[in-house]
């Protein structure tokens, strides 16, 4: 029996394991993952050509293990490639001595709460491939919220002779499609980041693309340029969300211990304050639409999301 079992060897699972071992280096810990390599969505088999993070260099690494530009082939101001992220997470696991505590290609089939010591204590019983049961005192689920592909039910798909795949398998199967001379046109269904990636990849290899986004649901999502202008100042968008001033612009139903509760109440419970907050979000949306150049070309207008970029 192990003390701690972590399901998932992606960023969250690795960070959790490192934290547990930092508190107790002698604890018996095991990480299991169904994939063949470390990294979760950044595992080797998930990578595909042109894949990059949304984040710029120096904003996506762990503070206790900085990503070195020369070592991982990324320069300041660049988006981090999928390959660099995979190498970084493997290096992180090696640095904190996690690699030998990871069992790859181990799929979890069932989780149950069991009794130990005649029912005096509760343990977790985790069934994996081939019926093996791993018992543990603590269980951490680090599989992510979007780890199971969602394939739509499309009428007539069973009679469709051309390749049909989910974006999660682009790393394994994209080359088969992109290198097939018989395939001239690729249809992409969806409007989120994976769809943008698939469209970009197909266009970069000279294919014609039919991009299909339904009007119902969320529609297309925002894909921001990394920087925006706030008055005369150039600001990195992903850092704006961590600034306290920006957080005050959002309503908050929980107790406010910041010492500035009066400011939040003014912005969301006062007529003048509401006008300021609403004007702020309108300005953010207007500048985002301008930065993304949605309205500069008739073809781009359909990609402009209906919702506010921060809601």
C-alpha positions in Angstrom: 0.0 0.0 0.0 1.2 3.5 -0.8 0.7 6.6 1.3 -0.3 8.9 -1.5 -1.5 8.0 -5.0 -1.7 10.7 -7.7 -3.6 10.0 -10.9 -2.2 12.1 -13.7 1.4 13.0 -14.6 0.7 16.4 -16.0 1.7 19.8 -14.5 -0.8 19.6 -11.6 0.1 16.0 -10.7 3.8 16.6 -10.8 3.4 19.8 -8.7 1.3 17.9 -6.1 3.9 15.1 -5.9 6.7 17.6 -5.5 4.9 19.4 -2.7 4.1 16.2 -0.8 7.7 15.0 -1.0 8.9 18.4 0.0 6.9 18.1 3.3 7.9 14.5 3.8 10.7 13.1 1.7 10.2 9.6 3.0 6.5 9.3 2.2 5.6 6.4 -0.1 4.2 8.1 -3.2 3.1 6.8 -6.6 1.9 8.7 -9.8 0.0 6.8 -12.4 -0.8 8.0 -15.9 -2.5 6.3 -18.9 -0.2 8.0 -21.4 3.2 6.7 -22.5 5.1 9.9 -21.4 5.1 12.6 -18.8 3.3 15.9 -19.4 -0.5 15.3 -19.6 -1.7 17.5 -22.5 2.0 18.3 -23.1 3.0 14.6 -23.3 5.0 13.6 -26.3 2.1 11.7 -28.0 -0.2 14.8 -27.6 2.2 17.1 -29.5 1.5 18.2 -33.1 3.2 20.6 -35.5 2.7 24.3 -34.7 1.4 23.6 -31.2 2.3 26.4 -28.8 1.0 27.6 -25.4 -1.2 30.6 -25.0 1.5 32.0 -22.6 4.7 33.8 -23.3 8.0 32.6 -22.0 8.5 33.2 -18.3 4.8 33.1 -17.5 4.1 29.4 -17.6 6.9 27.8 -15.6 7.0 26.9 -11.9 8.5 29.6 -9.7 10.8 27.0 -8.0 12.1 25.7 -11.3 12.4 28.5 -13.8 12.4 27.6 -17.5 15.9 28.5 -18.9 15.7 30.0 -22.4 18.9 28.4 -23.7 18.1 25.0 -22.3 14.6 24.7 -23.7 15.0 26.7 -26.9 12.6 29.5 -26.1 13.3 33.3 -26.1 11.7 36.1 -24.1 8.6 37.4 -25.8 7.9 34.1 -27.6 5.1 31.6 -27.1 6.4 28.4 -25.6 6.2 25.5 -28.0 4.6 22.2 -27.1 8.0 20.4 -27.5 9.6 22.9 -25.0 6.8 22.3 -22.5 7.2 18.6 -22.7 11.0 18.8 -22.2 10.5 21.3 -19.3 8.0 19.0 -17.4 10.3 16.0 -17.9 13.2 18.1 -16.5 11.0 19.2 -13.6 10.2 15.6 -12.8 13.9 14.6 -12.9 15.0 17.6 -10.9 12.6 16.9 -8.0 13.2 13.1 -8.2 9.7 12.2 -9.3 10.5 10.2 -12.5 11.1 6.9 -10.7 7.8 7.3 -8.8 5.7 7.5 -12.1 4.0 4.5 -13.7 3.1 5.3 -17.3 0.6 3.4 -19.5 -1.4 2.7 -16.4 -5.1 3.4 -16.9 -7.4 3.7 -13.9 -10.6 1.7 -14.3 -12.3 2.0 -10.9 -12.0 3.8 -7.5 -13.6 2.6 -4.3 -13.5 3.5 -0.6 -12.3 0.4 1.3 -11.8 -0.6 4.9 -8.4 -1.2 6.6 -7.5 -2.7 9.9 -11.0 -4.3 10.4 -12.9 -1.2 9.4 -11.0 1.2 11.8 -9.6 3.3 9.0 -10.6 4.1 5.5 -8.4 3.6 2.4 -8.8 4.1 -1.3 -8.8 1.0 -3.6 -7.9 2.0 -7.1 -8.2 -0.7 -9.8 -5.9 -0.2 -12.8 -5.2 -2.3 -16.0 -5.2 -6.1 -15.7 -7.2 -5.9 -12.5 -4.4 -4.8 -10.3 -5.7 -2.9 -7.2 -3.5 -0.2 -5.7 -4.4 0.8 -2.1 -3.6 4.2 -0.7 -4.3 6.4 2.2 -4.6 9.7 0.2 -5.8 10.0 -3.4 -5.2 13.0 -5.7 -7.1 13.3 -9.0 -5.0 15.3 -11.4 -6.5 14.3 -14.7 -7.7 17.7 -15.7 -11.3 18.8 -16.5 -11.0 18.2 -20.3 -9.1 15.0 -20.5 -12.0 13.0 -22.2 -12.5 13.9 -25.8 -16.1 14.9 -26.8 -17.0 13.5 -30.2 -20.3 14.8 -31.6 -22.9 12.5 -32.9 -23.1 13.3 -36.6 -25.6 11.6 -38.8 -24.0 9.5 -41.6 -20.6 9.5 -40.0 -20.4 5.7 -40.2 -20.6 6.0 -44.0 -17.9 8.7 -44.2 -14.9 7.1 -45.8 -12.4 10.0 -45.2 -10.4 10.2 -41.9 -12.3 11.6 -38.9 -10.4 12.4 -35.7 -10.6 14.5 -32.5 -8.1 17.3 -31.9 -6.7 15.3 -28.9 -5.3 12.8 -31.4 -3.7 15.3 -33.7 -0.3 14.5 -32.2 -0.7 10.8 -33.2 -2.6 11.0 -36.4 -2.2 14.5 -38.0 0.8 13.5 -40.1 -1.3 10.7 -41.7 -3.8 13.3 -43.0 -1.4 16.1 -43.8 0.9 13.9 -45.8 -1.8 12.2 -47.8 -1.8 13.6 -51.3 -5.5 12.5 -51.8 -6.7 14.9 -49.1 -7.1 18.4 -50.4 -9.7 19.8 -48.0 -9.9 19.6 -44.2 -13.1 20.5 -42.3 -12.6 21.7 -38.7 -15.6 21.6 -36.4 -15.4 23.9 -33.3 -14.4 27.4 -32.3 -12.0 27.0 -29.3 -8.2 27.0 -29.2 -7.8 23.5 -30.5 -9.8 24.4 -33.5 -7.6 27.5 -34.2 -4.6 25.2 -33.9 -6.0 22.7 -36.3 -7.0 25.4 -38.8 -3.6 27.0 -38.6 -1.8 23.7 -39.0 -3.9 22.7 -42.1 -3.4 26.0 -43.8 0.3 25.9 -43.1 0.6 22.7 -45.1 -1.3 24.1 -48.1 -4.7 22.5 -47.4 -8.1 24.1 -48.1 -10.0 24.5 -44.8 -13.7 24.6 -44.2 -14.1 25.9 -40.7 -17.5 25.1 -39.1 -18.6 26.8 -35.9 -22.2 26.5 -34.7 -24.1 29.6 -33.7 -25.6 28.0 -30.6 -23.5 27.5 -27.4 -20.4 29.7 -26.9 -19.5 30.1 -30.5 -15.9 31.2 -31.3 -13.7 32.0 -28.4 -11.3 34.9 -28.0 -7.7 34.3 -29.1 -5.8 37.4 -27.8 -2.6 39.0 -28.9 -0.3 38.9 -25.9 -0.1 42.6 -25.4 -2.6 45.5 -25.3 -2.4 49.2 -24.8 -3.9 50.7 -21.6 -3.7 54.4 -22.5 0.0 55.1 -23.2 1.1 51.9 -21.4 1.8 48.5 -23.1 0.4 45.7 -20.9 0.8 41.9 -21.0 -2.7 40.6 -21.0 -2.2 37.4 -19.0 -0.7 39.5 -16.1 -3.7 41.8 -16.0 -5.9 39.1 -14.5 -3.5 38.8 -11.5 -3.7 42.5 -10.6 -5.9 43.4 -7.7 -7.4 46.4 -9.4 -8.8 44.2 -12.2 -10.3 41.9 -9.6 -12.2 44.8 -8.0 -14.0 45.3 -11.4 -15.7 41.9 -11.0 -18.6 41.3 -8.5 -17.8 39.1 -5.6 -20.3 37.2 -3.5 -17.9 36.1 -0.8 -16.5 38.1 2.2 -13.8 40.6 1.2 -10.7 40.5 3.4 -8.6 42.7 1.2 -9.2 45.8 3.2 -10.7 47.4 0.1 -14.2 46.0 0.4 -15.6 49.6 0.2 -14.1 49.9 -3.3 -15.8 46.8 -4.5 -19.1 47.9 -3.0 -18.8 51.3 -4.7 -18.1 49.7 -8.1 -21.0 47.2 -7.9 -23.6 48.7 -5.6 -23.4 52.4 -6.4 -24.9 53.9 -9.6 -21.8 55.9 -10.4 -19.5 52.9 -9.5 -21.5 50.6 -11.7 -21.1 53.0 -14.6 -17.4 53.0 -14.1 -17.1 49.2 -13.9 -19.4 48.7 -17.0 -17.4 51.3 -18.9 -14.2 49.6 -18.0 -15.4 46.3 -19.4 -16.7 47.9 -22.5 -13.3 49.5 -23.0 -11.6 46.2 -22.6 -13.8 44.6 -25.1 -13.4 47.4 -27.6 -9.6 47.3 -27.4 -9.6 43.5 -27.6 -11.7 43.6 -30.8 -9.4 46.2 -32.2 -6.2 44.2 -31.3 -7.7 41.0 -32.8 -8.6 42.9 -35.9 -12.0 41.2 -36.2 -13.6 44.0 -38.0 -10.8 44.8 -40.5 -11.8 42.1 -42.9 -15.3 40.8 -43.7 -14.1 37.2 -43.4 -12.9 37.8 -39.8 -16.2 39.2 -38.5 -17.7 35.8 -38.0 -14.9 35.0 -35.5 -15.7 37.8 -33.2 -17.2 36.3 -30.0 -20.5 37.5 -28.7 -19.5 37.4 -25.0 -17.2 39.8 -23.2 -13.5 38.6 -23.2 -13.4 38.4 -19.4 -16.8 36.9 -18.8 
